[in-house]
Amino acid sequence: MLNDADTSGFKKVYLAMGFTDLRRGIDGLATIIRFQFHLDPYDKNTLFLFCGRRSDRIKALLWEGDGFLLMYKRLDNGAFRWPRSADEAMAITGDQYRMLMQGLEIVARHPIAELKETPSIM
């Protein structure tokens, strides 16, 4: 499910920005979802993604209606471009999920800001 980067089976995909201790299991990750992010870990077909300090592995938690599915992916070559700017959950689109699984950056480190005033021409 994490390998083919197809999000058609998911209602929503959330990315846990920052670092997560990947030694945590289902109950620990569900606690983070509920109490840190104020989201419902029992929201059916909602995928929650977590990344530790080593950017070559992620965990995913998914409630399927009758139990949790815990997935773990470790890259043999390369790393995920994980946003580390905050400890919050960010909803991502299917396109952003596919980009993330391909090793692309989904949150720009230095985004281009909109100008508040028109610059004067020299």
N, C-alpha and C positions, 0 to 999 in steps of 0.2 A: 504494500500500500504506500509506503514511503518512497519506494524505489521508482515507481513509474510516474510520480509527480502528477497524478490525476486527482483532482479535487472534486470530481463530479458526485462522489458519494458523501461529501461533507456539506453540512448546512453552513457551518462557519469554521474558520481556521484562526486560532489565536497564537501569537508568538510571545513567549515570556522573554521580554528584553532583559538585558543584563546577564548575570551568571546564576546558574542553579546548580546545587549540589546533586549530581547525577547518581549518587549512592541512594537517593530517596527512591522509594517504591511507589506503588499505586496510592496508598493512603497519604504519604508525605506530599506527593504532587497534587493530589486532590485537595489537601489542606491549603497549599499555596494558592490554588485556583480560587477557593472559597474565601479565605480570610485575607490574603494579600491583594488579590485582584478583584475581589467582590463579584465573582462570576460563579455560575452553577456548574460544577464538574459533572453533574448528572444530566446536562443538556444533551439529548441524544444526537448523535452524528456531528458533534462539535469536536474538532481536533485541537488539542493544546500541545504546543511544541516547546521544548526546553533544551537549553544548551549549557554545558559546563564551561569551565575555564579553558579546557582544550577544545578548540573549535572544530575538531575532526569527528565529533560524536554528538548525537542528539537523542532525546527521548521524546516520545509522543504518548499522550493519554487520550483515550477515546471511550466514551460510554456508549454501549451498543443497545441499551435497553434491558439487557439481562445480565450485564456484567461489564467490567472494564477490560479494555484491550490496552496493554502496555507494549509499546514498540521501541526498539533501540536500533539506531543506525550508526555505524562507525565507518568512516571513509578510510580506504587504504592509501589514497593519494589525494592530497588537497585538503581544503578546510571550508566550512560554511562561513559565509560573510554575515555574522550574527550581529545585530545592533546591540551595543553595550551601553547606550547612553542613559538608560533608566531602568528601574525595577518595576515595570508595569507590563500589563498585557496589551498587545496591539493587535487589532483585527487586521488580517491581511487578505488580499484577494487571491483568487485562483492563479492569476498570472504571477503575483508576487511569490506564491508558494512554489510554482514551477521554477522561477528564477532562483530562489533560495536553494532548491534541490540541485540546480545546475552550478552552484557555487558563485552566483552573481549577488551583488550587493543590492538590497531592496530599500535601504534607508541611506541616503547620501550623507557622508560624513561632513561635507562642506556644501550644503545646498545653496543654490543661487537665490539670494534674497531679492524681493521686489523693491524697487526704489520708491521712496515716499515722495521725493521731489524730483522734478525733471532736472537733469544736470545742465549747467550752462555750457554753451558751445564756445570754445575759445576763438 
